[in-house]
Amino acid sequence: VQLQASGGGLVQAGGSLRLSCASSRRTFTNNAVAWFRQAPGKEREFVATINWDGSSTDYADSVKGRFTISRTKGKNAVYLQMNSLKPEDTAVYYCAAARRSWSTSDYTEYPYWGQGTQVTVSS
């Protein structure tokens, strides 16, 4: 599965962005998908995950109530709606697909990764 993340950009604090994750070469409709992020000088961090049919989601505490991960069952795309953005959300955001259908925050369960999209939040 080859993934492509898009939708990043520069936004002021308090603003919103919507990230998209898609695959043009192979479907991931039966796979759990997650978003991770990595800021300069920091380790990769789990952001959100969703299971194969969208019925179960999980979020990092730092984004709960502000970010929403979603997908439409049977469609080859996953989204991350990010509201009330903060400067500390600045990072490269990566989408990743698991071999399993049920979601997990463990990045080692995700063998398929996109190239990342930069999100920059100015104060």
C-alpha positions as CSV (number, residue, x, y, z in Angstrom):
1,V,0.0,0.0,0.0
2,Q,1.5,3.3,-1.0
3,L,0.0,6.3,0.8
4,Q,-0.1,10.0,0.1
5,A,-0.7,12.6,2.7
6,S,-1.8,16.1,1.7
7,G,-3.5,19.2,3.1
8,G,-0.8,20.6,5.3
9,G,0.1,24.3,5.3
10,L,0.7,27.4,7.4
11,V,-2.1,28.5,9.7
12,Q,-2.5,30.9,12.6
13,A,-3.1,29.6,16.1
14,G,-6.8,28.8,16.5
15,G,-7.2,28.0,12.9
16,S,-8.1,24.7,11.2
17,L,-6.7,22.4,8.6
18,R,-7.9,19.1,7.1
19,L,-5.4,16.5,6.1
20,S,-6.1,13.8,3.6
21,C,-4.6,10.3,3.2
22,A,-5.1,8.4,0.0
23,S,-3.7,5.6,-2.0
24,S,-3.7,5.5,-5.7
25,R,-2.1,2.2,-6.2
26,R,-3.9,-0.2,-3.8
27,T,-6.9,-0.1,-1.5
28,F,-6.6,0.1,2.2
29,T,-10.3,-0.1,2.9
30,N,-9.8,-3.1,5.2
31,N,-6.9,-1.7,7.1
32,A,-6.7,0.4,10.2
33,V,-5.1,3.8,9.5
34,A,-3.4,6.2,11.8
35,W,-1.8,9.7,11.8
36,F,1.5,10.3,13.5
37,R,3.6,13.5,13.7
38,Q,7.2,14.4,14.2
39,A,8.4,17.8,15.2
40,P,12.1,18.8,14.7
41,G,14.3,17.3,17.3
42,K,11.5,15.2,18.7
43,E,10.4,11.6,18.4
44,R,7.5,10.5,16.3
45,E,4.3,10.8,18.2
46,F,0.9,9.1,17.8
47,V,-2.0,11.4,16.9
48,A,-5.1,9.5,16.0
49,T,-6.2,6.1,14.7
50,I,-9.3,4.6,13.1
51,N,-10.3,1.1,12.4
52,W,-11.2,-0.4,9.1
53,D,-14.9,0.7,9.0
54,G,-14.7,3.9,11.0
55,S,-16.6,2.5,14.0
56,S,-13.7,3.0,16.4
57,T,-11.3,5.8,16.9
58,D,-8.6,6.8,19.4
59,Y,-6.6,10.0,20.0
60,A,-3.6,11.2,21.8
61,D,-4.5,13.2,24.9
62,S,-2.9,16.3,23.4
63,V,-5.4,16.4,20.5
64,K,-8.6,15.1,22.0
65,G,-11.5,17.4,21.5
66,R,-9.6,19.3,18.7
67,F,-8.8,16.7,16.1
68,T,-11.2,14.3,14.4
69,I,-10.1,11.3,12.3
70,S,-12.7,9.9,9.8
71,R,-13.2,7.7,6.9
72,T,-16.1,6.5,4.8
73,K,-16.5,2.7,4.8
74,G,-15.4,1.3,1.4
75,K,-13.7,4.5,0.3
76,N,-9.9,4.7,-0.1
77,A,-9.3,7.8,2.0
78,V,-8.9,8.9,5.6
79,Y,-9.1,12.4,6.9
80,L,-7.8,14.3,9.9
81,Q,-9.8,17.5,10.7
82,M,-7.7,19.7,13.0
83,N,-9.3,22.6,14.8
84,S,-8.1,25.0,17.4
85,L,-4.6,24.5,16.2
86,K,-1.7,25.4,18.6
87,P,1.9,26.2,17.8
88,E,2.8,23.0,19.5
89,D,0.9,21.1,16.8
90,T,3.6,22.2,14.3
91,A,5.2,19.0,12.8
92,V,5.3,16.8,9.8
93,Y,2.2,14.7,9.8
94,Y,2.3,11.1,8.4
95,C,-0.5,8.7,7.6
96,A,0.1,5.0,8.0
97,A,-1.8,1.9,7.3
98,A,-1.7,-1.3,9.3
99,R,-2.0,-4.9,8.1
100,R,-4.7,-5.4,10.7
101,S,-8.3,-4.0,10.6
102,W,-8.5,-2.9,14.2
103,S,-6.8,0.3,15.2
104,T,-3.8,0.6,17.5
105,S,-1.5,3.5,18.5
106,D,1.6,1.3,18.3
107,Y,3.6,2.6,15.3
108,T,5.3,-0.8,14.9
109,E,2.0,-2.2,13.7
110,Y,2.0,0.1,10.7
111,P,4.2,-1.1,7.8
112,Y,2.8,1.3,5.2
113,W,3.6,5.0,5.4
114,G,3.0,8.1,3.4
115,Q,5.6,10.8,2.6
116,G,4.3,13.3,5.2
117,T,2.8,16.8,5.0
118,Q,4.1,19.8,6.9
119,V,1.8,21.6,9.3
120,T,3.0,24.9,10.7
121,V,1.0,26.8,13.3
122,S,2.1,30.4,14.0
123,S,1.4,32.1,17.2
